[in-house]
Amino acid sequence: MPSNRRKFLRNLSIGAGALGFSLPSFAKVKNSNETFLELQESLPQTFNMCGYAAPKLDAVHIGIVGLGMRGSDAVERLSYIEGVEITALCDKYADRVGKAQQTLEKMGRPKAKEYSGDEGYKALCQSKDVDLVYTCTPWHLHAPISLLAMKSGKHAATEVNAGLSIDECWQLVETSEQTKKHCMMLENCCYDFFELLTLNMARNGLLGEIVHAEGAYIHDLTKDYLFNKNAYADMWRLKENAKRNGNLYPTHGLGPIAQCMNINRGDKMDHLVSMSTNDFTLGNLAKEMAAKDDFFQPYAGKNYRGNMNNTIIRTNKGKTMLLQHDVSTLRPYSRIHLISGTKGIAQKYPAPERIALEHKWMKEDELKQLKEKYTLPIVKHIGEIAKEVGGHGGMDFIMDWRLMDCLRNGLPLDMDVYDAASWSSIIALSEQSVKAKSKTMDIPDFTRGAWKTNKPVNLTLEGGGTTQVRTVQKTGN
Ligand SMILES: NC(=O)c1ccc[n+]([C@@H]2O[C@H](COP(=O)([O-])OP(=O)(O)OC[C@H]3O[C@@H](n4cnc5c(N)ncnc54)[C@H](O)[C@@H]3O)[C@@H](O)[C@H]2O)c1
């Protein structure tokens, strides 16, 4: 492709974000998303963000955007970490910023600058007091905020997912490469205890060559969350379930198995097929709720997402991954987390966690010995403290601590923009496949070929492990 054409494409992709985030879309010029993807992939990588170590930050100044259920917990967790200052807080609703200030006070931390309103995040991203923008808003804002953060010279950490469309995913990649700012998706499940254990086992060949893996997000959110007026702000998550049909939340299941399979670092997700059931619960529930309470009238009569989605991915090296998504039928929680190799298998859900290196599951005492042998240094170092601080049993704190320790010591992050983009791309691709009677969808190579030589995730604490955790005497309520 002539180089001026490449430049045009690249400028178009980056420029679209700068113009108030109306997504390009290159499809507008080229009319076909497939052509857009082909062209994007044919561009050379500007810079490889895999393994990239940004300059050290002695203190990490954080701006948190979105102070609902998840963001307000993040304020407390991050307040435990030495060398971290929460300098800016933002929510659409000013009273939520006020509550987060109270948390800082309770944790003995200084007040942060306050931002609010629909567009308050823009000033936060552009402020001089922030090194990292940590986003915990509804999904549709994740990519716009991360893009503005990077373009304003900040690192971006975003709650799952990182982008809802393929265009957004590409923009994140392009922007991270051009600005040399990290864009990490906060996939906390990669830091859960059994997930880290199986990652180490896989890395050490205990399970042989990994052939197949399964992950899921199966969590009945209906009554307590989706249809609860006091849960998600402005009912954003219920609205998403009436707007999209596919796997809306793939990354909790996918992140940990992708790391075990060295996705983007030796192998790559090549293509997928996806199939959804009809909806058998959400529409009925909306009707029932609307009959009792007028508040729910706007949610009745909508075309809700099929309850159960199955997505199967094949990798370039001929391995498979099954992802499931169901947040609306009555089932016990599960992320499956199954890793099946030529020499053994590990599976987390349903409990108890189990491993087999022959035709039967290992006994408890054998499992215990194996756990001792394969526990990673990060878990030995921070695992017990993380359990005390909490956050999904500790995994949230391990993730936060590791991110801060990497930034403070100038280490590459465990999850880069290619992970963020490729794991998130499953949302849009599963929607497209479901819509087209489970047609095969190619998964973009966001690394543009670098997956062949990128190094696997570092499982040591080498060069880091220096970040301390504060002892906190909480004050007030
Ligand atoms: N990793 C995990 O385990 C985990 C768990 C729960 C939620 N999440 C993710 O965290 C994110 C937030 O979820 P939640 O449960 O806290 O939802 P929530 O509705 O409780 O919080 C979202 C917050 O964003 C605010 N907001 C909306 N528009 C805004 C804007 N323009 N500017 C600033 N703030 C704005 C809302 O007022 C609200 O306070 C979601 O992406 C969700 O998927 C992740």
PDBQT file of the ligand as one rigid body, heavy atoms in Angstrom, charges set to zero:
ROOT
HETATM    1  N1  LIG A 501     -14.013  -6.187  37.266  1.00  0.00    +0.000 N 
HETATM    2  C1  LIG A 501     -15.065  -6.458  38.011  1.00  0.00    +0.000 C 
HETATM    3  O1  LIG A 501     -15.089  -7.409  38.788  1.00  0.00    +0.000 OA
HETATM    4  C2  LIG A 501     -16.243  -5.556  37.927  1.00  0.00    +0.000 A 
HETATM    5  C3  LIG A 501     -17.267  -5.639  38.866  1.00  0.00    +0.000 A 
HETATM    6  C4  LIG A 501     -18.324  -4.755  38.767  1.00  0.00    +0.000 A 
HETATM    7  C5  LIG A 501     -18.358  -3.833  37.733  1.00  0.00    +0.000 A 
HETATM    8  N2  LIG A 501     -17.357  -3.783  36.826  1.00  0.00    +0.000 N 
HETATM    9  C6  LIG A 501     -17.364  -2.793  35.748  1.00  0.00    +0.000 C 
HETATM   10  O2  LIG A 501     -17.190  -1.505  36.340  1.00  0.00    +0.000 OA
HETATM   11  C7  LIG A 501     -17.900  -0.533  35.601  1.00  0.00    +0.000 C 
HETATM   12  C8  LIG A 501     -18.831   0.243  36.536  1.00  0.00    +0.000 C 
HETATM   13  O3  LIG A 501     -19.793  -0.646  37.039  1.00  0.00    +0.000 OA
HETATM   14  P1  LIG A 501     -20.602  -0.330  38.368  1.00  0.00    +0.000 P 
HETATM   15  O4  LIG A 501     -21.161  -1.622  38.806  1.00  0.00    +0.000 OA
HETATM   16  O5  LIG A 501     -19.780   0.455  39.298  1.00  0.00    +0.000 OA
HETATM   17  O6  LIG A 501     -21.774   0.587  37.794  1.00  0.00    +0.000 OA
HETATM   18  P2  LIG A 501     -22.426   1.855  38.514  1.00  0.00    +0.000 P 
HETATM   19  O7  LIG A 501     -23.601   2.219  37.701  1.00  0.00    +0.000 OA
HETATM   20  O8  LIG A 501     -22.616   1.549  39.961  1.00  0.00    +0.000 OA
HETATM   21  O9  LIG A 501     -21.297   2.962  38.410  1.00  0.00    +0.000 OA
HETATM   22  C9  LIG A 501     -21.054   3.693  37.245  1.00  0.00    +0.000 C 
HETATM   23  C10 LIG A 501     -20.786   5.127  37.674  1.00  0.00    +0.000 C 
HETATM   24  O10 LIG A 501     -20.417   5.882  36.524  1.00  0.00    +0.000 OA
HETATM   25  C11 LIG A 501     -21.052   7.149  36.635  1.00  0.00    +0.000 C 
HETATM   26  N3  LIG A 501     -21.142   7.810  35.338  1.00  0.00    +0.000 N 
HETATM   27  C12 LIG A 501     -22.067   7.674  34.368  1.00  0.00    +0.000 A 
HETATM   28  N4  LIG A 501     -21.815   8.516  33.356  1.00  0.00    +0.000 NA
HETATM   29  C13 LIG A 501     -20.706   9.215  33.703  1.00  0.00    +0.000 A 
HETATM   30  C14 LIG A 501     -19.964  10.248  33.090  1.00  0.00    +0.000 A 
HETATM   31  N5  LIG A 501     -20.302  10.756  31.898  1.00  0.00    +0.000 N 
HETATM   32  N6  LIG A 501     -18.888  10.746  33.745  1.00  0.00    +0.000 NA
HETATM   33  C15 LIG A 501     -18.530  10.263  34.969  1.00  0.00    +0.000 A 
HETATM   34  N7  LIG A 501     -19.214   9.288  35.604  1.00  0.00    +0.000 NA
HETATM   35  C16 LIG A 501     -20.276   8.762  34.964  1.00  0.00    +0.000 A 
HETATM   36  C17 LIG A 501     -22.400   6.839  37.239  1.00  0.00    +0.000 C 
HETATM   37  O11 LIG A 501     -23.011   7.979  37.802  1.00  0.00    +0.000 OA
HETATM   38  C18 LIG A 501     -22.020   5.801  38.278  1.00  0.00    +0.000 C 
HETATM   39  O12 LIG A 501     -21.699   6.383  39.506  1.00  0.00    +0.000 OA
HETATM   40  C19 LIG A 501     -18.611  -1.298  34.510  1.00  0.00    +0.000 C 
HETATM   41  O13 LIG A 501     -17.850  -1.231  33.364  1.00  0.00    +0.000 OA
HETATM   42  C20 LIG A 501     -18.670  -2.709  34.996  1.00  0.00    +0.000 C 
HETATM   43  O14 LIG A 501     -18.728  -3.640  33.963  1.00  0.00    +0.000 OA
HETATM   44  C21 LIG A 501     -16.302  -4.635  36.911  1.00  0.00    +0.000 A 
ENDROOT
TORSDOF 0
